[in-house]
Amino acid sequence: MTQRIWAWLWTLVLLACAALLFTQLRQADFWDTRITALLPASDQSSLLQQADQQLSAAFENQFVVLVGGPNAVQSAKVLQALLREANLSSAQTMLRPDKTLSPYRYGLLSDSLSSADNRQWLKRALTRLLLPGGSETLVQDPFGLLDSWLGERFNGALTLRDGVPTLRDEDQLWALVSGQVTGSPYQLATQQQLTASLAEFYAQHPQAQLLRSGLIFHAAAGAAQAQREMSSLGLASLLGLCLLFWWVFRRLRTLVQLLVPVACGLLLALPLTGLLFGGVNLLTLVFGVSIIGIAVDYALHLQCQRQLVAAQPSRQFWSALLLGLLSTLIAYLVQLITPMPGLRQMACFAALGLLGAWLTVRLWLARWPLSAHPATARLATTLAPMRLRSGQRWPWILLALLMLAALVLIFSRLQFNNSLQQLNPSPAELIQEQQQVQTLLQQPSGSRYLLVRAADEQALLRRLEGLDPALQRLKTANDLAVYQHPARHLPSLTRQQQAHDEVRERYSQLLPELRAASGLPERLQQQALTALDNAPLLQPAQWLESAEGAADAALWLGAQPDGVWVAVVALGDTTAAGAVALQQLAEADDVIYHDRVAALSAQLARLAHSMASWLAVAAVILSLLLCWRFRTAAWRALLPPLGAVLLTLGCLALTGGVGLFHLLGLLLVLGIGLDAGIFSAQEPDSDAAWLAISLSCASSLLAFGLLAFSATPALHFLGLTCLLGLAFTWALVPFARATRPDHSR
């Protein structure tokens, strides 16, 4: 089959990819903004996974906005209307479930009333009789059992003002707007609707202050940041590449030819990655677009070879270019072994992009007319002397000292940094707002919890009640901000029956005194006793299936296949002492303490160690491959990639440690360094190869190094590593091209 036919087949493949991409871009869920897609598959128990999934499913679509400032209540009503117009559900949080719990009030006895004496009960009842409808109060709830319970167990800080829930924090009045996102919080369309609604609200009420809490706000912030960086960093990289290539080649046709492989690589990678993974993560696109910047290296080597050596490159040149592709793919595709779906997606995107770029260079660019400018040859001649001559000892001594210093730093100071900040691109302001909302509303974050097990439904509620004293002590000591579990609102039948008995005793002692003091007829006293005798007990299903019990239903895992009943105690922020106390509670066989942040950090730690091992494996495999290919000249191919990795690790040891994304950056440095090393070993005396390597390092610095300025922590770490590693790669190439008395190659 002739090369012309292969070129036409490649054209058909790209046209098919273009058609597929057009179809995919019309799908609302093609772009994925979840930063958690980078996390590995969980290796925790199925029970913990179920708890995590249930908590996430219950809360990921919820959002809360506290509106402050002048006329907070009216402003909140405006925001509610804007959210409804944007097809975002804005349902008010019910203050208290008075109607739902009213029939069961005799079994709901607050701690404050239980500890109060008869005199305090009587005083409370007489005070309530002075309120409108006092005679009805005597029959229904003379001592205010329900009000006391709701004020103690539910959010008593919220009050209604003109139909809007409000709370006061010192001198600041906050109006509450809460609701549920009708679509997925990760969908760009939903995020854009919410962002537009908030922007319109700010335009109408510039003096208003908003405190936001909810996953959709973090997802929207991450997506907006990724889009900004795609336009800013991507544009800067593209502009820098264009200026660099224009300065070297001075031909518009050449500039276009150099960018064609990048475009074709993207055209192959984007739709096929979306097809394989059901969509593309925006971080994959930011990461992958920069990776495909290396695709221009193949075109650079071809262009320099054709302009400075021969219009039709030799078979030796194509074998070197193919070896460069294969070695780079090996370095990248190691990521496919990781258990992180996002990283596998990035690896697939990069591999497809590089393959597409290489095929474009081989099948298209080699056949296109050559357009040369004398400036290219002059620049190659200028760079040619940058090469160590035989007999120059001091550069080698200095390099040996730097390598030795890097080794010392690596073994003495290098540590793994497994902070989850690497995966959290949310602005600090938004994180602070969410924490403030949780504090004001006394809402647990859900990032840590106790998992409690028992033999049956009522035993589970009793076990939860048994944990209350210890948890309350931690809260009183400020070692635990807040906690919540179903038994706080749903007492066990045993506790309800005890409350019934105590209320019946109080009624028999105090109702006659209350009637005498108030002058109300005796029939009202009898009606109150009859209501007490006929009162039902609150069953778990009745509460958990009600609208008001939805929050507790999210904490109720219910019966498991093994017959055990399970519930969650959601915990707020803790001090170090509080965390120790919670772990001590979990020493019991029926309690598990789970910190999701700590668990994810442990997963990242294991993954980082695994990635470091695979990086070492890739280096060994590539070293053996290049030793077999170049024999005694293999050191020329290995010095730029391995030396750059070593020196970069030494620098990172001084900056606070190495994390997962530093290691990913080292994989990229290894791949790019291999390309430079292979051509240094293949043609150490070639001015064309040295010019192409220099342009390759410069273009890769523009593509990768700019990520060091990303506000996304993961991309910043990756970019910083590439910035250091690629600079070291270029600096080591003159050593790899050094002349030797024996001229070994």
N, C-alpha and C positions, 0 to 999 in steps of 0.2 A: 504494500500500500504506500503510495507516494506521500511526501510531506504535504503537498497541496490538499490531498483528501483528508489527512489528519487535521489540517487547519480548518477546513470546512466543517468537519465533525465537531471540533471544539467550538466553532461559531454556533452550531445548532444546540450544543449543550448550554451555552450561555444564554441563548434566546429562550430556551425552556426554563432556565433559572429565573430569567426576567419575568416571564409569564407567571411562574409560581410565586415570586415575590409580590407582584401586583395583586394577586389574589389574597395573599397573607396579610398585606398591609390594610386590607379592607376589614379585617377581623378586629373586633374591639379588644380582644384579650391577647393579641399577638405580642405586645410589649409587656414584660413582667417587671415590676418595680420592687419586688420583695428582696430586701437585703438578706433575709434568712435563707434564701435559696443557696447561699454560699456555705451554709452549715452542713456538717456531715449528717448522715442518717443516724438517728438516735440508737444507742446500744443499751438504753435503760430498760427496766422491766416493763412488761405490757401494762401493768397497773399504773405506773407513772406516766407512760405514754398516753393512756386513756385520760388521766387527769389533765395532762398538758393540753391534749386536743379538746377536751370539754371546756376547759377554761378559755382557750383561744377562741373556740367557736362561739362561746357566750359573749365575749367581750370585744372581739376584733371589729365588729360592726357598730359598736356603741361609740358615741362621742358625747362630750360634755363641754359646754362653753359657759364660763362665768362672765357676766357683763357688769362692769363697774363704771364709775363716772357719774356725771350729772344725769338725772332722769334715767337711772339704770333700768327701772321696770319698763318704761315706754321703749327704751332702746332694745330691750330683750324681745318685746313684742314685734318690733320691726325685723329683728334678726330671724325670729321664728317664721315670719311671713316670707322672707327672702329664701329661707331654706326650703319651705314648701313649694315655692315657685320654681326652684331648681330641681324639683323631684327628689329632694332629700327629705326623708321622713323626719319630722320634728315633733316627737311626742313628749309631752311633759312627764317628768318623773313624779309619780304619786308621792305625796308627802308621807302619809301614813295610811295603812290599810284598816281604817276604822270600821267600815261596814263589813269587811270580810271577817274580821276577828271579833266583832261585837258579840255574836252568840256564844263565844268560847271564853269570854272575859274572866269567868270565875276560876278558870284553871291557869290564868296568866297573871301570876302575882309577882310584882316587881320586888327586887331585893330591898328597896327603900321602904316599901309598905310592910314587907315581912318583918323587918327589924324595928318598925315603929311600934310604940305602945298604944293602948286603947285611947288615951287622951288625944294623941296626935291623929288617930283615925277619926275620932268624933269631931275634932276641930276642922278637919278636912271636909267632912260631910256637911257640917253647918255652913261652911264657906260656899260650898257648891249649891246649897239650897237658896242662897241669896241671888244666884244667877237666874236669868229668865228660864222658865220651864222647870223650876225647882221640884215641883211635885212629881213630874215625870222622871226626874233624875233619881228621886228616892226609890222608885220601882226598878228602873233600868240599871243604875250603877251608882248607888248613893255615896260610895266612898271613892269613886273615880278609879276603879281598878284598871280599866282599859287605858285611860289617859296616862296613868303612872307607868304602865307597862310600855306603852308606845314611846313615851318620852325617854325611857331608860334604854330600850332595846333598838329603837329606830332613830333616825336622824332628827333629834329634837331641836337642832339648831335651825332647821328650815321652817320658815313661816310664809304664809300666803299674803301677797300684796297685790291687790287688783288681779287676782287669778294667776299670778306668777310666783313661783317659789323663790324666796330670797333668804339670804343669811348675812349676818353682820360679823365682820372681822375688825375688831377695834372700832375705828371711826369710818370704815369703808363698808358700804352696802353693795352686795353682789346679787345680781339676778341670775337665776339658773336657766339655761336652755340646754336640754338634753334630747337625744334622739338616736335613731338608728339609720345607718346608711342603707339605702334601698339596693344598691349594687355592691360589688366587691370593693373594699377599701383600696385594693391594689390596681383597680382599673383607672387608666389615665383619664378617661372621660368623667368618671365620678369625682376624681380629685380636682379636675379643672372646674367642674360645677361648684364644688365647695369653695375653691379658691376665689372664683369669680363672685360668689355670694358674699364672702367676707370682704373682698375688695370693695364691692358696692356698699356694704354696710359702713366700712371705714370712711368712704367718700361722703356718706350722709351724716355720719356721727364721728367726726375727727377727734372729738374729745373723749370718746368712749375708750375704756380699757378692757381688753379681752384676755382671759386665761383659758387656754385650750388643753383638752385632755382627750386622747383617743388615737387609735392606731392610724386612722386615715390622715391625721395631721402629720405624723412622722413619715408615712408613705409618700404624701404629697411633697413634703420638704425634700426627701431623698430623690424623688423623680425630678423635681425642679432643679435641684443641684446637678444631677446627672445631665440634664438637658443643657444647662448653662455651660457645663464643662465640655460637653460635646461641641458646642458652638465656639466657646472661647479657646480652650486648649486645642481642639481639633483644627480650628481656623488658624491659630498661631503656628501649629505644626505644619499645616499645608502651606501657609505663606512663607515660612522659613525654608521649607524644602524647595519651593519655586524659586526663591531668591538665590539659594545656594546653587541650584542646577543652572540657573540663568548665568550666574557669575562664571561657572565652569565651562558650560557648553555654548552659550550665546546663540542658541537657535531655538525658536519657538517649537519647531517640529520635534526636536530632541526632547524638549521639556514635556510635550504631550506624550511622546513615546515612553518616557520614564514613568509617567503617571498611569498609563494604560494598564500595566500589570496590577497596580494597586486596585484600580476600579474593577478589573475582572476578578481579582481575588475576593473582593467584597461581594460581587455579584454571585459568585459561587458559594461563598461561606454563609451569607445571611439567610437565603431561603432554605438551604439544606439543613442548617443548624435548627432553624425554626421547625422544619419538618420532622427532624429527629427528636426534638425536645418539646414540641408542642408550643413553642414560642421562644422569644429571645429576651433575656434579662438586659436591662439598660446598662448595668455595669459590665456585662459581657461585651456590649457594643462599644462602650468607652475603652475597655481593655483591649478588645479585639481589633478595633480600628487602629490603635497604636501599634499593635503587634504586626499588623499587615504592612505597617510602614517599612518593615524589613524586606517586604516583597520587592521594594524598589532596588534592593541590593543586586538582585539577579540582572535587572536591566542595566544597572551601573556597570557591572563587570562586562556585560556584552557590549555596551556602548564604548567603554574604554578599550576593550580588546579590538573592536572593529576599527576604531579611529587611530589607535596607536600601534597596532600589530598587524592585523590582517582583516580584510573585509569579510572573509569567510572563516570564522574561528575553527580551530583544529579540534579533532576528537579529544585530545588531551584537555582542552578547555572545557568541553561539555562534560567530560567525566568529573572534572573538579567541581563544576557547578552542580552536578547531580549529587556528588558526595556531600556538598554543602547543604543541599536540601534535605537529604536523608539524615544527616547528623543533627540538623536543627529540628527535624520532625521527631527524632528520638528524644531530644531534650524536652520538647513540648508535650509529646504524647504520654510521657510519664504521668502527667496530671490525670490521664484517663483512669489510672489505677486508684485514685483517691475516692473516698466515699462521699465526696461533696458534689452534689449535682451541678451547682453553679460552676465549679472549677472544671468539671468534665465538659460542661458546655463551652467554657472558654477555650479549653484545649482543642475541642472539635472545631470551633470557629477558627482558631489560629491555624490548625493543620489544613483545613479546607482552603483557607485564604492563601496560605503559602503555596499549596499545590496548584491552585488556580493561577497564581502569579507566575510560578515557574513554567507551567504549560503555555501560558501566554507568551512568555519570553522565548521559549523554545519553538513554538509553532507559528507565532506571528512576527515578533520583533526581528527575528533572524532573517526574515524575508523582506522586511521593509527597506526602502532606499536609505542609504547612509547620508547623514547631513553633518559635516564636520566644520569646526572653526579652529583657526590657529591658536586661539587662547587656551584650548584644552591641552595641546602639546606643550605650550610654554609652562603651564601650571605643573604638568607632569615632570618636566625638566627641573622646575624649581623644587619640587618635593623629593626628587631622586636622591640628593645627598643625605637625606635624613635616614641614615643607615649606619650601624656600627661597623667599623673597619676592624680587621684583624690586628691584634696588638693593643686595642683600647681596653685596658683592664679596669679603670676606675668606674665606668658605668656598670660593669658586671658586679664589682664589689658593692656598689651602692644598691643595686637590685637585690643582691644576696642579703644585705643588711635589712632592707625593707621587708623582704620575705620572712626573715628571721623575726623581726619585730612583729609582723602580722601574726606569725605562729604563736609568739609569746602572748600577745593580746587575746588571741582566740582561746588558748588553753587556760589563761588566767582570769579573763574578764567576761568572755562571751556567755550570755545567758539567753534563755528563751523568754520572750515576752508574750504572754497569752491573754493580754487584756482584751475584753470584748469591745473596747473602744475602736479596735481595728474593724469592727463590723457595724458600728453605729455612726451613721453620717448625720444624725439629727442635730440641729443647732442647739447649742447650750441653752439658749433662751427658751426654746420649746420644751426641753427636758425640765427646766426649772419651773415653767408654767404648769406642766403636768404634776410635778411633785407638790406644788402649791395647791392645786385643785384637790389632790388626794388628801392633803392635810386638812383643808377646810371642810371637805365632805366626809372625812374619816373613812376613806375607801382604801382597802388594801391594794397593793400594786399587782398582786398575783404572781410576782416573780419568785416568791418563796411560800411554802405551805407545809402543813402537816397532813399526812395521809393516815386516817384512822380507820381501823377495821374492827368488826365485831360479828358475833354469831348470827344476830338477827336485827331487824329494823329498830326495835325498841332498845336493844342492848347498845346499838350504835349511838342512839341519842343520849343514853345514859353515860356512855363513855365520853362523848363530847362535853356533856355537862360536868363530868369529873375533871376535865382539863381546864375548866373555866377559872378556878381559883389561882392556879399557877400562872395562867396567861394574864389574868387581871393584875397579879402582883408585878409582873414584868411591865405591864402598861403603866401602873401607878409609879413604878421606879423610873419611868421614861426609857426603859431598855427595849420597849416594843411600842411602836407608834399606834398601831391599831390591829385588831384581828376580827375575823368574822367566820362563823360557821352556822349550819342550819339550826342547831339547837338553841342558838341565841333568840330565834324567833319562833321556833317549833319545839316546845318542851316535850320531854318524854311523857308518856301516859302516867308513869309513876309520879313524876314531878307535878303534873296537872292534878292528879288525884290528891296529892298532899296539899296543893294550893286550895282545892275544893274544900278539903277538911278544915283548913285553917280559916278560910272565908266563912264557912258555915259556923264555926265557933265564934268568930268576931261578930257575925250577924246576930247570933243568939244573945251575945253580951251587949251589943251596942245599939241595935235597932230600937229597942224600947226606949233607951235614953234619947236617941235621936228623935223619935216620934214625940216624946214628951217635951223636948226642948223646942221643937219646931211647931208643935200644935197641929200636925197633920193627922188625918183620920187613921184609925187602926187598920182599915182595909188595905191601905197602901203598904203597911208593914207586912201584911200577910201576902200580898201580891209579890213583894220583893223576895220573900222566902220561897214562894212557889216557883218563881223564875230561877232561883238558885237550885232548887231540887230538880228542875227539868232541864238544866243546862247540859249540853253535850260536851264531850272532850274533843279537842282538835286532833284529827287524824293526819298523818304525814301526807297522804295522797291529796287531801283537801287543800292543804297549804301549798305543796310543791306544784300542783297543777293550776293554781290561781295565778292571775297576772302579777299580783303583788309578791308572790313567792318565787318569781322567775330567777332572781339573783341567788336565792338559796338552792334552787333546782340545779343551777350551774355547779354548785359545790357538792351535790349529792350524786355519787356514782352508783348507788343502789346495790342490788344483788349481783354478785359475780358468778361466773360459771361454776366455781368451786363451792358456792353457797354462802360465801362470806359477804357481808354488807360493808360498804366503804363510803366514806365522806371526806371532804377536804376542809381543813381549817386554813383559810387564806390569811396571810400575815403581811403586815406593813414593814416599814424599815426597822432595822434593829441595830443596837450597838454591838460591839464585840462581845460584851458580857451577855447580852440578850441572845446572840447566836449560840454561845456555849450552853446557855440554859435550855434553849430549844433542842439542841442536840442531845442534852441529857434527858429531856422528855421522850425523845425518840429511842432511848435505850430500851423502852418497853417493847415487848414483842408485837404489840398491836398498833404501834405508831411508827411512822416513817417521816423523817424530816428531809425535805427536798428544796434545795436552792437552785433554781433554774439557771441563774447567772453563773454560779459556781460550777454547775454541771456542764454548761456550754463551754466555760473556760477550760475545764478538764478535757472536753472533746477536742478543743483547739490545740491544747498541749500535746495530746496524743497524735493528732494529725500533723502538727509541726515536726515532731520527732520522726514520724513516718516520712514526711516530705524530705527531711534532711537525709534520711537513710536512702530514699530513692534518688536524691540528688547525687549522693556518693556512688550509688549503683550506676547511674547514668554516666558519671565521670569515668568510672572504671571500664564500662562497656565501650565508651567512645575512645578511651585511651588504647584499649586492646585493638579496636578497629583501625585506628590511625597508625599504631605501631606496625600492624600487619600491612597496611597500605604504603607507608612511607619508610619503613625500616629505620635506618640510622638517622633519617631526617625528621623523625616523628616529633622530636622536641620542638621543632619550628611550628608544627601544627598545634601542639599542646600548650605552649607557653602563653599565648594570648588568652585563651579561655580559662585555663586552670589558674594561671597567675592572677588574672583579674578577679576571679572568685575569691582567691586567698586574700588579696589586698583589700577587697571590699568587705569581707568578713572582719578583717582587722579594724577597719574604720567603724563598722557597725558596732563592734565591741565597745567603742568609746562613746556611743550615742544612746545607750540604754537597752541594748539587747536586740535579739532577732526574733521576729514573729513569722507567722505563716506567709504573709505577703512579701516580706523580705526574701524568703526562700523562693517564692514564685519569681521575684525579680532576678534572683541568682540563676534560675533556670533560663531566663531570657538572656542574661549576660553570657551564660555558657553557650547558648545556641548562636548568638551573634559572634562571640569570640571564636567559635569553631569555624564559622565562615571565613573570618579573617585569617585564622591560623592555617586553614587548608590551602588557601591561595598563597600564603607566605611560604609554605612548604613546597607547593607545586611549582611556583615561579618566583623564587626569592630575588632574582635579578631583574624582574619585570617592572618597568616604570608604570605600565598600564595597570598591573595588579595593585601596586602601591597606591596609585591615584584612586582606583576603585575602592580599595579598603578604607582609605581616608574619607572618601565621600560616604561610604557605607556607615562608618562610625559617626560621622557628623549628622547624617540623616537619621540614624537611629537615636542619637542624642536628642534631636528635635522631636522624634516620635515618642520616645520613652521618657527622656529626662524631664520633659515638661509636666509629666504626671507628678513630679515632686511638688508642684505648686497646686495640686488638687486639694480641695477642702474635704474630700472623702478620705478618711484615714487610711483605708485599705489601699487606695490608689496612690496616696502620698508615699506610703512606705515602699510600694513597688517602684514608684518613680525615682525616689531617692536612691534606692539600690541600683537601679539602672543608670542613673546619672553618674554615680561613682564607678560602677563596673565598666561602663562603656568608655569612660575617660581612661581608666586603667588599660582596657583592651587596646585602645589606639596607641597609648604610650608604650606598650610592650611589643607592638609589631616591629619597630626598628630593631629590637633585640632578635626577634624571630627571623628577620631578614639579614642578620649580621653575616659578614663574610668570615670564613674560617680558613686557616691554612690548608685544610684538607677539602674545603668546599663541600662538605657533606650536605646532602639534600634529601 
